[in-house]
Amino acid sequence: MSNVLVALAVGIPALALAFSSTAGAATGVPEPARPGDDFAGSQILKHEGTSKSDVALTAARGTQGVDVSSHQGNVAWSTLRKSGVRFAYIKATESTSYRNTHFTQQYNGSYKAGIIRGAYHFATPNTSSGATQAKYFLAHGGGWSKDGKTLPGALDMEYNPYGAACYGLSHQGMVKWVRDFSRTYKAKTGRDVVLYTSTKWWKTCTGNNSGFGKTNPLWVPHYGSSVGVLPAGWTYQTLWQYTSTGATVGDHDRFNGSLDRMKALANG
């Protein structure tokens, strides 16, 4: 099937998808061709790379967690629980056309294993409004309940897998989109959405806007021995995705605090 036909089938602009495929061929790095290929950090790793880190040392600090998507299939949650994992974020949706095919096993399975879980949405700000995507996310697994085991939803903001890094939006346009999503989510749940983003992307695509630091918890990817410099507005990170090569599922995260504080985040 041609790139144009694939693009029409999944609702991705044909030109963007064609660009994706040719760019991958030129660099030797495969580009995602469909929403199921995207996950938290997939584009951060491609655009920003990684540095060697002492994973054993890093893993000993803070409350440990993981994030997963359809790539992992059915996850061995009991294995992760025994290894010390206490929380998980699971990809639920992307744009308004994709739902994680393994979401039920991953979301409910982590809960049954005694792991505090939450869902995240991979944003594509060029396909529909922030409010529209927030509503889609909420309708397909992104909700929140005060049961002590459910984290507020997370919004994954990173490089566009299908075209221009900032989705063709200006700094002001991107800030407006993120605010639109965040306000819609809070209006429906009473919770501020967690923002997943890298410092470099945030600077490039929002102009390093400082307007979210007092309301939205930060989940920052930085694959090295330290969390690095944070985006403007945040004085500390709530979550740190510190490796893409951890045991069992790959992406491992650290909550910046004790398990009691993690439970407090879940309870709101």
C-alpha positions in Angstrom: 0.0 0.0 0.0 1.3 3.4 -0.9 2.2 6.0 1.8 -0.7 8.2 0.5 -3.2 5.3 1.0 -1.8 4.5 4.4 -2.1 8.1 5.4 -5.7 8.3 4.3 -6.5 5.1 6.2 -5.3 6.4 9.5 -6.0 10.0 9.2 -2.4 11.2 9.0 -1.5 13.9 6.3 -0.1 12.0 3.3 2.8 14.5 2.8 3.9 14.2 6.5 3.9 10.4 6.3 5.8 10.4 3.0 8.4 12.7 4.6 8.6 10.3 7.6 9.4 7.3 5.4 12.0 9.1 3.2 13.7 10.7 6.3 14.0 7.2 7.9 15.6 5.8 4.7 18.1 8.6 4.6 19.2 8.4 8.2 19.0 4.7 8.7 16.6 5.3 11.7 13.1 3.8 11.1 10.4 6.4 11.5 7.0 5.5 13.0 4.5 5.1 10.2 1.4 4.7 12.3 0.1 5.8 15.7 0.7 2.4 17.3 4.5 2.9 16.9 4.6 6.0 19.1 5.2 5.9 22.8 6.5 8.2 25.6 10.0 8.9 24.6 10.1 7.3 21.1 10.8 10.7 19.5 12.9 12.1 22.4 15.3 9.2 22.0 15.5 9.7 18.2 16.0 13.4 18.3 18.0 13.9 21.5 19.7 10.5 22.0 20.9 9.0 25.3 24.0 9.1 27.5 25.4 6.2 29.5 23.9 6.0 33.0 24.4 3.8 36.0 21.0 2.3 35.9 21.6 0.3 39.1 22.5 3.4 41.0 19.6 5.4 39.5 17.1 2.7 40.2 17.9 2.7 43.9 16.6 6.3 44.3 13.0 7.2 44.7 9.9 5.2 44.0 10.3 3.1 40.9 7.9 2.8 38.0 7.6 2.0 34.3 5.6 3.2 31.2 4.3 0.9 28.5 2.4 1.0 25.2 1.2 -1.6 22.7 4.9 -2.4 22.0 5.1 -4.4 25.2 2.0 -6.5 24.5 0.8 -8.3 27.6 3.0 -7.2 30.4 4.3 -9.4 33.3 3.1 -7.2 36.0 3.8 -9.6 38.8 7.5 -9.8 37.7 7.7 -6.0 37.7 6.0 -5.8 41.1 8.5 -8.2 42.6 11.4 -6.2 41.1 10.3 -3.1 43.0 8.1 -1.3 40.5 5.3 0.5 42.3 3.7 2.6 39.6 3.0 2.6 35.8 1.8 4.8 33.1 0.1 3.1 30.1 -0.5 4.7 26.7 -4.2 4.9 26.1 -4.7 7.0 23.0 -3.1 9.1 20.3 -4.9 11.9 18.4 -8.6 10.9 18.0 -8.0 7.8 15.9 -5.9 5.4 17.9 -6.4 3.3 21.0 -3.8 1.0 22.5 -4.8 -2.5 21.6 -3.3 -3.9 24.8 -4.6 -1.2 27.1 -7.1 -3.4 29.0 -4.5 -6.0 30.1 -1.9 -3.3 30.8 -4.1 -1.0 32.7 -6.2 -3.5 34.7 -3.3 -6.0 35.1 -1.1 -3.4 36.8 -3.9 -2.5 39.1 -4.6 -6.1 40.1 -0.8 -6.6 40.7 -0.9 -3.8 43.3 0.8 -1.2 41.1 -0.6 2.3 41.1 -1.4 3.1 37.5 -2.3 5.9 35.2 -3.0 6.5 31.5 -1.3 8.8 29.0 -2.2 10.4 25.7 0.3 10.9 22.8 -0.6 14.4 21.5 -0.7 15.4 17.8 -1.6 19.1 18.0 -1.9 19.5 14.2 -4.9 17.0 13.9 -7.5 18.5 16.2 -7.8 20.8 19.2 -6.5 20.2 22.7 -10.1 20.0 24.0 -11.1 17.4 21.4 -8.1 15.2 22.1 -8.7 15.5 25.9 -12.3 14.4 25.5 -11.1 11.4 23.3 -8.6 10.5 26.0 -11.1 10.7 28.7 -13.6 8.5 26.8 -11.0 5.8 26.2 -9.2 5.1 29.5 -7.8 8.5 30.5 -10.2 9.2 33.4 -9.4 9.4 37.1 -11.0 8.1 40.2 -10.1 8.7 43.9 -9.3 5.1 44.7 -5.7 5.6 45.8 -4.5 3.4 42.9 -5.2 5.7 39.9 -2.8 8.5 38.9 -4.0 11.6 37.0 -3.8 11.4 33.3 -0.6 12.4 31.5 -0.2 14.4 28.2 2.8 13.3 26.1 4.2 16.3 24.3 7.2 15.5 22.1 8.5 15.7 18.5 6.1 15.0 15.7 6.7 11.5 14.3 5.1 12.5 11.0 6.6 15.8 10.0 7.7 19.2 11.5 8.9 18.8 15.1 6.4 21.4 16.5 3.5 20.2 14.3 3.5 23.5 12.4 2.4 25.5 15.4 3.9 28.8 16.7 5.1 29.1 20.3 1.8 30.8 21.2 -0.2 28.2 19.3 1.4 25.3 21.1 0.9 26.9 24.5 -2.7 27.5 23.7 -3.1 23.9 22.6 -1.6 22.5 25.8 -3.7 24.8 27.9 -6.8 23.8 26.0 -6.1 20.1 26.7 -5.2 20.7 30.3 -8.2 22.9 31.1 -10.6 20.4 29.5 -9.1 17.5 31.4 -9.3 19.4 34.7 -12.9 20.4 34.1 -13.9 16.8 33.7 -11.8 15.2 36.5 -10.8 18.0 38.9 -7.1 17.0 38.4 -4.3 18.8 36.6 -2.9 16.6 33.8 0.7 15.5 34.2 2.9 17.0 31.4 5.5 14.7 29.8 8.0 16.7 27.8 11.7 17.2 27.4 13.4 20.5 28.2 14.7 20.8 24.6 11.4 20.2 23.0 9.6 22.5 25.4 12.1 25.3 24.6 11.9 24.7 20.8 8.1 24.4 20.6 6.7 26.7 23.4 9.6 29.1 23.7 10.2 27.7 27.1 6.9 28.9 28.5 6.8 29.1 32.3 3.0 29.1 32.7 2.4 25.4 33.7 4.9 24.8 36.4 2.6 25.8 39.3 -0.2 23.6 38.2 0.9 20.6 36.2 3.2 17.9 37.5 6.3 17.5 35.3 7.3 14.1 33.8 10.6 14.6 32.1 12.6 12.2 29.9 16.4 12.4 30.2 18.4 9.3 29.6 21.5 9.8 31.7 22.8 9.8 35.3 20.9 13.0 36.3 17.6 14.6 35.4 19.4 17.6 33.8 18.0 21.1 33.4 14.2 21.4 33.7 11.9 23.5 31.5 11.0 27.0 32.7 8.4 27.2 35.4 9.3 23.9 37.2 11.7 23.8 40.1 11.5 20.1 40.4 10.3 17.1 38.4 7.5 14.8 39.7 8.5 11.9 37.4 11.8 11.2 35.6 12.0 8.7 32.7 15.7 7.9 33.1 16.2 4.9 30.8 14.7 3.3 27.7 16.5 0.0 28.3 15.4 -1.1 31.8 14.5 -4.7 32.8 11.3 -6.4 31.5 9.7 -3.5 29.6 12.4 -1.0 28.7 11.2 2.4 29.8 11.7 2.9 33.6 10.8 6.0 35.6 11.4 7.4 39.1 8.9 9.3 41.2 10.6 12.1 43.1 9.5 11.0 46.5 8.4 8.1 48.7 5.6 5.7 48.0 3.4 7.6 50.5 3.8 10.7 48.3 3.0 8.7 45.2 -0.2 7.6 46.9 -0.9 11.2 47.7 -0.6 12.1 44.1 -3.0 9.4 43.2 -5.5 10.6 45.8 -5.3 14.2 44.7 
